Amino acid sequence: MDTELSIVLPAKNEEAGLALLLPRLRMLYPLAEILLVDDGSTDRTAMVASEHGAQVLRSPYSMGNGAAVKRGASAARGHTLVFMDADAQHEPGDIAALLGKLAEGYDMVVAARDGDGQASRSRGFANAFYNKLSSWMTGHTIHDLTSGFRAVRAEKFREFLHLLPNGFSYPTTITMAFFRSAYPVAYVPVQVKQRIGKSHIRPLRDGVRFLLIIFKIATLYSPLKLFAPVAMAFFLSGVGYYGYTFAYEHRFTNMSALLLSASVIVFLIGLVSEQITNLTYTRGPDA
């Protein structure tokens, strides 16, 4: 049977949230394929999903939220995929707004949370920083980099499965990949509720991981945005140090030469990386 919509729910120990979420999803979208990807849960997550008619994909141990998303996206039969958290934070009624925006010609529509939707003030500040940084990296305004609630065209999403990490930063990777690949992305503001159960995110560890993912994707798609500022920093340091030593010692030091040489080397590496990236991502599908 040809399925138009698949709703993918990555879950780990979310039996309480699923008991509230799944009946509403089934009521609003009775014909949709609902896939619950159980990431090594130790509670009744899989049983609750089965009781409410969801198709369950189980992992024998926890592989991470991103791994669950990749497995669900690979197994889904729908032409459109909706990803939601299974903790009942997301309102199923908001799916219609995402799908409506997607029908306007976008390839991905992300549910953007307001400040009240952040788990804590520190998480809110961190996400605001990620949004600003990733907006600069991609050259597009990103309203909510880490939102796990989104609708996307399945064939476009699967192009980037090999890039997605197994951990908690799959939204970061897929958002930046879509922007750098010229796939139109839109945002729809939503309000979210407090999650049911305990969050699996560890702020320090996963915060560093989010930043690493941003830099990884920026290097993959726009290397000069990383290399050029570093090269400029070396250059200005070299010029500044030369000015200091010339004024007080009347000579050109080895440190000045090292800093200036480093600036040239870093810039050339970035330039070569940028050219390789342009060649890689401007080739036609038959190249």
N, C-alpha and C positions, 0 to 999 in steps of 0.2 A: 504494500500500500504506500502511495506517495504521501509523505508527510510534509506539510508546509512549515510548521512551527515545532521546534524542540526546546524544552526548558531544561537546562542543565543545572543541577544543584550539587556542588561539592560539599561534603559534610563529614565531620568527625565529632562523634558524640553530641548529636543535635536532636535527640529524640523529642525533647520538649518543644523545640521550635518547629519541627516538622509536623507535629500533631496539630499545630495551628495553621501552618502555611499550606500544607498539601490539600486539605479540603477546599480552601479558597481557590487555589490554582485549578483544581479539577472542576469546580463550579464555573469559573470564568472561562476556562479553556478546555472544554470536555474532549475536543478532538486533538489537542496537542500531545506530543510525545513528552513525557516527564521522565527524565533520567536522574536518578539519585546515585552519585558516585561516592561510595562509602570508603573513606580514607582510613581504614584500619580502626574503626570504632570499637569500643569495648562495652557499649551500652546497647539499647534496642533500636538504634538508628535504622538499620536495615529492615528490621521487622515492622517498624512503624511505616516506613516507606512502602513496603509490600502490601501492608494492610490497606493503604490508601490508593493502591493501583499503580504506583510508580514502578518503572523498570529499575532494578538495582544492579549496579556494577560494584563488586566488592574487591577491595585490596586486602591481602592477608596481613599487611602491616602498613603503617603510615608512611606515605611517600611525599606528602606535602600537598598544599592546596593547588598549586600549579599543575602538579602531576594529575590530580583528580580532574581538573579542567581539561587538560589535554586528552585524557582518556574519554571523558564525556563528549568532547567535540569530535573525536574520531569515531565514536560509536553512534552519534546522533544522525538521524535520517532526514531531519528537516532542512529546508532551504534557508531558514532563518533560525538563528540560535539566540536564546535569551539565557544569560547567566545571572544567577541570584545566589546570595548567601542563604544558608538553610537555618539561620538562627532567628527567623521571623522579624528581622529588622526591616526588610524591604516589603513594601506594600504591593501585593499582586495587582491591584487596580492601576498602578503606575505603568504596567507593561503596555497598556494600550497607547499611552503617550509616547513611549519609546518606539513602538511599531509604527505609529502614525508619522513620526519624524523620519523614520527609516524609509517610509514610502515616498518621501519627498525627494529621494535621490541620494541619500547618504549611505555609506557602507557600514558605519557603526554609529550608534547613538548611546551615549553614556548618561546614566542618572547621576547628576551632580548634587551632592549633599550640601546643605547649608551648615553654618557653624554649629547649630544645635545637634547636627547629626554625627559629630565627632565623639568618640568614646571619652575623651578627656581634653582639657585645655592644651596640654602638651602635645597630644596627637593632632589637635587642630592647628597649632603653630607649625608642627613638623610638616603636615600636609600642605599648608599654605606655602612653606618654603619649597617643597618639592614641586608644587604647581608653577611657581615663579621660575625655578631653575629649568624645569623641563620645557616651559614655554620659550625660554631663551634658546635652549638647545635646538628645538624643532622649528622655531620661527612662527609658531601658532599659539594662540591663547588656549591653555589647558585649564579647565575649571576644577576638575577633580581627577587627579592622576591615579589615585589608588582605589577608586570605586569598583567594587566587584559586581555591580548591577548594570548590565548593558545588553543591548540587542545588536546583533551583527549578522552580516551575510556570511553564510557558512563557508562558501568557497574561498572568500577573501581571508577569513580567520584561519583556515587550515594552511594557508601559505606560510604562516609564521609559527606553526607548531614547534618546529625545530629550534626556534629562538627562545621559546618560553621556558623559564626556570621551573623547577619542581616546587619551589617554596612559595612564599606569600606575595611575590612581586609580579605575578603574571599581568595584572592590569597596567602596571608601569610599562612593561615591555610591549604589550600589544598596542597600547595607545601611541607610544612614540614610533613604533614600526608603521602604523597606519599613516600617521602624519608624514613621515619621511618618504613613504611610498606613494604619496599623492592620492590616498584614498580618503574621501571626505568624511569628516567626523563631526558630529553635533552633540550638544549637551542639553539635557532637559532637567531643570531644577526639581528636586523632590525632597520630601521630608522623610526621615527614617526614625524608627522607634529604637528604644534601648534593646540591645540584643538579649535573648534568653540564653542563659548559660554563661560559661567562662570563655573569654576570648583566648584564641590560640596564638595571638601575635605577641612577641616579646619586643617591646619598644626599642631597646638599644640595639639588639642583634638585627632585627628586621629593618630598623631605621638605616643602619649602615648598609644593609643589603639593598634597600631601595636606591640609595645613592650610587652604589656600585652598578646596579642595573642601568640607571640613567646614563652613567659615564660609558658603560659598555655599548649601549645602543647609540649614543652620540658618536662614539668612535667608529661604530659600524656604518652609520649613515652620514655623519657630518664631522669628520675628523678635525678639520681646521678650526672648528669652534672650540676644540680642546687644545690643539697644538699651538695655534696662533697666540692666545694669551700667555701661554707658558714661554714661548719664544720671545714675546715682547718683554716679559718680566726679566728674563736673562739679559736681553739687550739693554734695557734701562739700568739694570744692576751693573752691567759691564761699563756702560758709559758713565754712570754715576761714580763708580769706583775709580775709573780712569781720571775723571775730573778731580777727585779728591787727591789721588796720588800725584797728579801733575801739579796741583796747586801747592802741595806741601813737600813733595819729594822730587818734582820735575823729572818724572820718568814714567814709562809705560810698563806696568807690572805683568807678571805671568797670570795673576788672578784675573786681571782685566781681559787678557787674551783668552783665557779659559771661558769666562762668562760670555764674551762676544761670539766665540766659536760655538759654544753650546746653543746660543740663540739661533745661529744659522742652521745648525744640524737639526734642531727640533723643528724649525720652520720647514726645512726641506722634507723631513719625514712626514710632516702633516700634509704638505703639498702633494707628495707622491701618494699618500693614503687617500687623499681627496680625489685624485684622478682615478685611482683604482675603484673607489666607491662609485664614482660617476659612470665609469665604464660598466660596472657590474649591474647597476640599477637603471640604466637607460637602454639596455638591450631589449629587443623585442622578445616575445615568447618563444620564437623559433630560433633565437640566437644560440 
